[in-house]
Amino acid sequence: MTVEAKRGKGAIMPPCWAACPAGAKPHGYIALIAQGKFEQALSLFRKDNPLAGICGRVCPHPCERECERGKVDQPIAIAALKRFMADYELQHNPKRPAPLPTTRTEKVAVVGSGPAGLIAAYHLRKMGYGVTLFESLPVLGGMLSVGIPRNRLPQEIINYETGYIQALGVEMKTGVTVGKEISLEELQKEYQAIFFATGAHKGLKLGIEGEDGFEGFLDCITLLRRVNLGDPTKPGEKVCVIGGGNAAIDAARTALRLGCSDVNIVYRRSRKEMPANSWEVEEAEFEGVKIHYLAAPVRILGANGKVTGMECIRMDLGEPDSSGRRRPVPVKGSEFVVECDVIVPAISQEPELSFLPENHGLEISKWNSFVIGEGTFMTNQPGIFAGGDSVTGPATVIEAVTAGHKAALMIDKYLRGEVLVKPDSNGKRIARFSQEQINEIEKSAHQEMAKLPLAERQGNFQEVELGFSEEQAISEAKRCLECRVKGKVIQEK
């Protein structure tokens, strides 16, 4: 079939659009940025997602991995452009939208103000529902506010973007815990649908000898939450973080900023297998974090009731496990000790559902997460929905955004009396460049974002990445190859 005939079969997607779990359309707002139409670009993005400043900073941007420009030189800095248009509004013309009219009689309660809850509330409000969002923490944002350090995501950005949603008419209540200030039964009486988006805030234990016997343990979620809520107390002098995800990197960089003199990370696989964002790992090492790759904790060492060190063992990588990564295998006789007075486990988190009453009747998985219908987001209790990390366990911000949007669509269907079924998964038709086209494209320099100098990062949580200038943003946006229009190869997936 010819390219022209294939184009006639339906929408053609550029690779960046196809790669986004939330279905964001980078090609649209990038084209507007290239023309200097920054406000229009942000308005386009906000049709689906009002969290441009947040996602532009903390999304792992899978769109960039698929960018055709990367076959020529470097991918378009899509996340940085997304951040730019949000920052531009905040700096030049901060605004609040007018409240939307309530056109539906049904009311929806959203429990949790992380990205899944915020996005669900946003779309339900746009559909005309009265929406009340309940947050147990004293601040809005969920894990955005208490699980990501301010050097990566300033509170000002979270406040601005949650405020945008609130201005549409979403009622937001902080310091309200279901099961304490309001019961599940009361929610069910007052609201016709409930969406649980309570995240995964409970840190997991290491499960090794000595873990419960000494003073000096502080799981990464507790550390990050404490600091983000205003307590800058240094946990100790020598810190050992266990894990290889973004939370581990965040905990280590936070410890440095609190004044800890020696910060180590122990990770059982190699740098290649590390799930943390590669650019965050680079920043951590640049700032002085020491990372012990291919090492795993064996037991905790202590004296006089306090932690004195972590005994570790070297690892080799064997055959791939269920995650697709090679399984770590201990190397006999390779034990070594990392001296420390504080150990910060950062191996993973699970949902904290202890707020539910004993007779809640909701199906809960063996991982302590909500069980929902495939593609419908509804639990085994009619009218009660769940999504985000409280269902999947810890995932990315963009995956939570996706869950919130899809859940809102299902809640709308439920309240309209429609039967909930898993949506059809239509194949994707992606426009790409032929190798001949790639060979003809001239290389163009990728814009580098300015960063806070190392000396200015000590003892504070100033944002490290400083954003693009207008000139940089326009120049970077103009590097876009416009795959959807110019790509001659149609990939069907």
C-alpha positions in Angstrom: 0.0 0.0 0.0 1.3 3.5 -0.9 2.1 6.0 1.8 -0.7 8.2 0.4 -3.2 5.4 0.7 -2.1 4.7 4.2 -2.5 8.3 5.1 -6.1 8.0 4.0 -6.9 5.3 6.6 -7.0 7.6 9.6 -4.9 9.9 11.8 -1.2 9.7 11.3 0.8 10.2 14.5 4.3 11.6 14.8 6.5 9.4 17.0 6.5 11.8 20.0 2.7 11.7 20.2 2.6 7.9 19.8 5.2 7.5 22.6 3.3 9.6 25.3 1.2 7.5 27.6 -1.1 10.4 28.1 -1.5 11.0 24.4 0.1 14.5 24.5 0.7 16.1 21.1 4.1 17.7 21.3 4.2 18.5 17.6 1.3 21.0 18.0 2.7 23.1 20.8 6.3 22.9 19.5 5.1 24.4 16.2 3.5 27.3 18.1 6.6 27.8 20.2 8.7 28.0 17.0 6.4 30.9 15.9 6.8 32.7 19.2 3.2 31.9 20.1 3.9 30.8 23.7 0.5 31.4 25.2 -1.3 29.6 22.4 1.1 26.7 22.8 0.2 26.4 26.5 -3.5 26.7 25.8 -3.2 23.8 23.4 -1.4 21.7 25.9 -3.9 22.5 28.6 -6.8 21.0 26.7 -5.6 17.6 28.0 -3.2 18.4 30.8 -2.9 21.5 33.0 0.4 20.4 34.5 2.9 21.7 31.9 5.3 23.1 34.4 5.3 20.0 36.6 5.5 17.5 33.7 8.1 19.6 32.0 10.3 19.1 35.0 9.7 15.6 36.2 8.3 13.6 33.3 10.9 11.0 32.1 9.8 12.1 28.5 9.6 8.9 26.6 8.6 11.1 23.6 12.2 12.2 23.3 13.5 8.6 23.0 11.3 8.2 19.9 12.1 11.6 18.3 13.3 11.2 14.7 15.6 14.1 15.2 17.7 11.8 17.4 18.7 9.9 14.3 20.3 13.0 12.9 21.9 14.5 16.0 19.9 14.9 19.3 16.2 14.7 20.0 14.1 17.8 20.4 14.1 18.9 24.1 10.4 18.3 24.3 10.2 18.4 28.1 12.3 21.6 28.3 9.9 23.3 25.8 6.9 22.1 27.8 8.4 23.7 30.9 9.3 26.8 29.0 5.8 27.7 28.0 4.5 27.2 31.5 7.3 29.3 33.0 6.7 32.0 30.4 3.1 32.5 31.5 4.0 32.4 35.2 6.8 35.0 34.7 5.1 37.3 32.2 1.3 37.0 32.5 0.1 34.8 35.4 -3.6 34.1 35.1 -6.5 32.2 36.5 -9.3 30.8 34.4 -12.9 31.8 35.1 -14.9 29.2 37.0 -16.7 26.7 34.8 -20.5 26.3 35.1 -21.8 23.2 36.8 -24.1 21.5 34.3 -24.5 18.0 36.0 -26.4 17.2 39.1 -24.1 14.4 40.2 -21.1 15.2 42.4 -17.7 13.4 42.5 -15.3 13.0 45.4 -11.6 12.7 44.5 -9.4 11.4 47.3 -5.8 12.4 46.8 -4.3 15.4 45.1 -1.3 13.9 43.3 -1.2 13.9 39.5 -3.9 11.2 39.1 -6.3 13.0 41.4 -5.6 16.4 40.0 -6.1 15.3 36.4 -9.3 13.4 37.2 -10.7 16.4 39.0 -9.7 18.7 36.1 -11.5 16.7 33.4 -14.6 15.9 35.5 -14.9 19.7 36.2 -14.7 20.4 32.5 -17.4 17.9 32.0 -19.7 19.9 34.2 -19.6 17.9 37.4 -19.3 19.3 40.9 -15.9 18.0 42.2 -14.5 18.0 45.7 -10.9 16.9 46.2 -9.8 15.7 49.6 -6.1 15.7 50.6 -4.8 14.3 54.0 -1.6 16.3 53.8 -1.4 20.0 54.7 -0.4 20.8 51.1 -1.8 20.0 47.6 0.1 17.9 45.2 0.5 14.5 46.9 3.9 13.0 46.1 4.7 16.0 43.9 4.8 18.1 47.0 6.3 15.7 49.5 8.2 13.1 47.5 10.2 15.2 45.0 12.7 17.7 46.3 12.4 21.4 45.6 15.7 21.5 43.7 13.8 19.5 41.0 10.3 20.8 41.4 9.7 24.1 43.1 6.6 24.4 45.3 5.7 27.6 43.4 5.1 25.6 40.3 2.9 23.1 42.1 0.9 25.8 43.8 0.4 27.7 40.5 -0.8 24.7 38.6 -3.0 23.2 41.4 -4.4 26.8 41.7 -5.3 26.8 38.0 -7.4 23.7 38.5 -9.0 25.1 41.7 -10.0 28.3 39.9 -12.1 26.2 37.5 -14.4 25.4 40.4 -12.8 22.3 41.9 -13.3 22.5 45.7 -10.0 21.4 47.4 -9.7 20.5 51.0 -6.3 19.8 52.7 -5.8 18.2 56.0 -8.8 15.9 55.5 -8.2 12.2 55.9 -10.8 9.7 54.9 -11.5 7.6 58.0 -10.8 10.5 60.3 -12.2 13.8 59.3 -14.7 12.2 57.0 -15.8 8.6 56.7 -16.1 6.5 53.6 -19.8 6.0 54.4 -20.3 9.8 54.5 -18.6 10.2 51.1 -20.8 7.5 49.6 -23.9 9.3 50.9 -22.9 12.8 49.6 -21.2 11.9 46.3 -22.4 9.7 43.4 -18.9 8.6 42.5 -15.6 8.4 44.4 -12.1 8.3 42.9 -9.3 7.1 45.1 -5.9 8.4 43.9 -4.0 8.1 47.2 -0.6 7.2 45.8 2.0 4.9 47.2 3.5 6.6 50.3 4.6 3.6 52.4 8.3 2.8 52.1 9.3 -0.9 52.0 11.8 -2.5 54.4 15.0 -4.1 53.3 14.3 -7.4 55.1 17.9 -7.9 56.3 19.6 -8.7 59.6 19.8 -5.8 62.0 17.1 -3.7 60.4 14.9 -3.4 63.5 17.7 -3.4 66.0 19.4 -0.1 65.7 18.7 3.6 65.7 19.5 5.3 62.4 16.9 4.2 59.9 14.9 6.7 57.9 13.1 5.5 54.8 13.4 7.8 51.8 9.7 8.8 51.7 9.8 10.0 55.4 13.1 11.9 54.7 11.8 13.7 51.6 8.4 14.4 53.2 10.0 15.8 56.3 12.3 18.2 54.4 9.6 19.3 51.9 7.2 20.2 54.8 9.9 22.5 56.3 12.1 20.4 58.6 15.8 20.8 57.4 17.2 18.7 60.2 20.4 16.8 59.2 19.7 13.1 59.7 23.4 12.3 60.4 26.9 12.7 59.0 27.4 9.6 56.9 24.3 8.4 54.9 23.9 5.2 53.0 20.9 5.0 50.6 19.8 1.7 49.3 18.2 1.6 45.9 18.5 2.7 42.3 15.3 4.6 41.4 14.6 8.3 41.3 13.6 8.2 45.0 17.1 6.9 45.9 18.7 9.7 43.9 16.4 12.3 45.4 17.1 11.1 48.9 20.9 11.2 48.4 20.9 14.7 46.8 18.7 15.8 49.7 21.1 14.5 52.3 23.9 16.4 50.7 21.9 19.6 50.8 21.1 19.0 54.5 24.9 19.1 55.2 25.7 15.4 55.4 29.4 15.0 54.9 29.4 11.6 53.2 26.6 10.2 51.0 26.6 6.8 49.4 24.2 4.9 47.3 24.3 1.1 47.1 22.6 -0.4 44.0 22.6 -4.1 43.1 22.8 -3.8 39.4 25.0 -1.8 37.0 24.5 1.8 35.9 22.9 0.6 32.7 20.1 -1.2 34.6 19.5 1.7 37.0 15.9 2.8 36.7 16.5 6.3 37.8 16.6 9.0 35.1 20.2 9.0 33.7 20.4 12.8 33.9 19.5 12.7 37.6 22.2 10.1 38.3 24.8 12.3 36.5 23.8 15.3 38.6 24.0 13.3 41.8 27.5 12.1 41.0 28.5 15.6 40.0 27.3 16.9 43.3 29.4 14.4 45.2 27.2 11.3 45.8 29.2 8.1 45.7 27.4 5.2 44.0 28.4 1.6 44.6 27.1 -0.3 41.6 26.7 -4.1 41.6 26.5 -4.2 45.4 23.7 -5.3 47.7 23.1 -4.9 51.5 23.7 -8.0 53.6 23.3 -6.8 57.2 23.3 -3.8 59.4 26.2 -3.1 61.7 25.8 -1.3 64.9 27.1 -0.5 68.4 25.4 0.9 71.5 22.0 0.7 69.8 23.0 2.9 66.8 23.9 2.1 63.2 27.6 2.2 62.4 27.7 0.7 59.0 26.2 -1.5 56.2 27.8 -4.7 55.3 27.4 -5.3 51.5 28.4 -7.9 49.0 29.5 -7.5 45.4 27.2 -8.8 42.6 27.5 -10.2 39.1 24.7 -10.1 36.6 23.2 -13.4 35.6 20.3 -14.3 33.3 17.4 -11.8 32.8 14.6 -11.9 35.4 10.9 -11.1 35.0 11.7 -7.3 34.6 13.9 -8.0 31.6 17.0 -6.9 33.5 19.8 -9.3 34.3 19.4 -10.9 37.7 22.1 -9.9 40.3 24.0 -12.9 41.7 26.2 -12.5 44.9 30.0 -12.9 44.5 31.2 -15.2 47.3 33.7 -13.7 49.6 33.3 -10.2 48.3 31.8 -8.5 51.3 32.7 -5.0 52.2 31.5 -2.3 54.6 30.1 1.2 54.0 30.5 3.2 57.1 27.4 5.2 58.0 25.3 6.4 60.9 22.1 6.7 58.8 20.6 4.1 56.5 17.9 5.2 54.0 16.0 2.4 52.3 14.7 3.5 48.9 13.9 0.2 47.3 10.2 0.9 46.6 6.9 2.0 48.0 3.4 0.5 48.3 0.0 2.2 48.8 -1.0 3.1 52.4 -4.6 2.0 52.7 -5.0 1.8 56.4 -7.5 4.7 56.2 -10.1 2.3 54.9 -12.6 1.0 57.5 -12.5 -2.7 58.4 -15.7 -3.4 56.5 -14.9 -1.5 53.4 -15.6 -4.4 51.1 -13.1 -3.3 48.5 -10.9 -5.9 46.8 -7.3 -5.3 47.7 -4.3 -7.0 46.0 -1.5 -8.8 47.7 0.6 -5.7 47.0 -1.8 -3.7 49.2 -3.2 -1.8 46.1 -6.8 -1.3 44.9 -8.0 -3.9 42.4 -9.9 -2.4 39.5 -11.6 -3.6 36.3 -9.3 -3.8 33.3 -9.6 -0.5 31.5 -12.7 0.7 33.5 -10.9 1.9 36.7 -13.9 0.8 38.8 -13.4 -1.3 41.9 -15.7 -4.2 42.9 -17.9 -1.6 44.6 -20.1 0.3 42.1 -19.4 4.0 42.0 -16.0 3.6 43.6 -13.0 4.1 41.3 -9.2 4.1 41.7 -6.1 4.9 39.7 -2.5 6.0 39.7 0.1 4.6 42.1 -2.7 3.3 44.5 -3.4 0.7 41.8 -0.1 0.2 40.0 2.4 0.9 42.8 5.0 3.6 42.2 5.1 4.7 38.6 5.9 7.9 36.7 4.0 11.2 36.9 2.9 10.9 33.2 1.5 7.4 33.9 -0.5 8.9 36.8 -1.7 11.7 34.5 -2.9 9.1 32.0 -4.7 7.2 34.7 -6.5 10.3 36.0 -7.7 11.2 32.5 -8.9 7.7 31.7 -10.6 7.3 35.0 -12.5 10.6 34.5 -13.9 9.3 31.2 -15.1 6.1 32.9 -16.6 8.0 35.8 -18.5 10.1 33.3 -19.8 7.0 31.5 -20.9 5.5 34.9 -22.8 8.6 35.9 -24.5 8.7 32.6 -25.7 5.1 33.1 -23.5 3.6 30.4 -22.0 0.1 30.6 -18.3 0.2 31.4 -16.1 -1.9 29.1 -12.4 -1.8 28.3 -11.9 0.7 25.4 -10.8 -0.7 22.1 -7.0 -0.6 21.7 -6.7 0.7 18.2 -3.4 0.3 16.4 -1.1 3.3 15.9 0.0 4.6 12.6 3.3 6.5 13.0 5.0 8.7 10.5 8.7 8.3 10.3 11.5 9.5 8.0 13.2 7.2 5.5 16.9 6.7 5.8 17.3 8.7 2.6 15.4 11.6 4.2 17.5 11.3 7.4 20.7 11.5 5.4 19.7 14.8 3.8 18.9 16.6 7.0 21.5 19.1 8.2 22.7 18.8 11.8 21.5 21.6 14.1 22.8 22.3 17.6 20.7 21.1 20.5 20.0 23.9 23.0 21.7 23.2 26.4 19.8 24.4 29.5 21.7 26.5 32.0 22.2 24.9 35.5 22.9 26.3 38.9 26.7 26.2 39.6 27.8 23.5 42.0 29.0 26.0 44.6 25.5 27.6 44.7 23.8 24.2 45.4 25.3 23.8 48.9 22.9 24.0 51.8 19.8 25.0 49.9 17.1 23.6 47.6 17.3 26.1 44.7 16.2 24.7 41.4 19.2 23.2 39.6 17.9 23.4 36.0 17.2 27.0 35.1 15.1 26.7 32.0 15.3 28.0 28.4 15.4 31.7 27.3 12.9 32.8 24.6 15.6 32.6 22.0 16.6 29.1 23.1 13.0 27.9 23.1 12.3 29.2 19.6 15.6 27.8 18.2 15.0 24.4 19.8 11.4 24.2 18.5 12.6 25.0 15.0 14.7 21.8 15.0 11.4 19.8 14.8 11.3 17.8 11.6 7.5 17.8 11.4 7.3 14.1 11.0 3.5 14.0 10.7 3.6 16.0 7.6 6.9 15.2 6.0 7.6 11.6 7.1 7.5 9.2 4.2 7.4 5.9 6.1 4.3 4.8 7.9 4.9 2.4 10.8 1.9 0.4 12.0 1.9 -0.8 15.6 
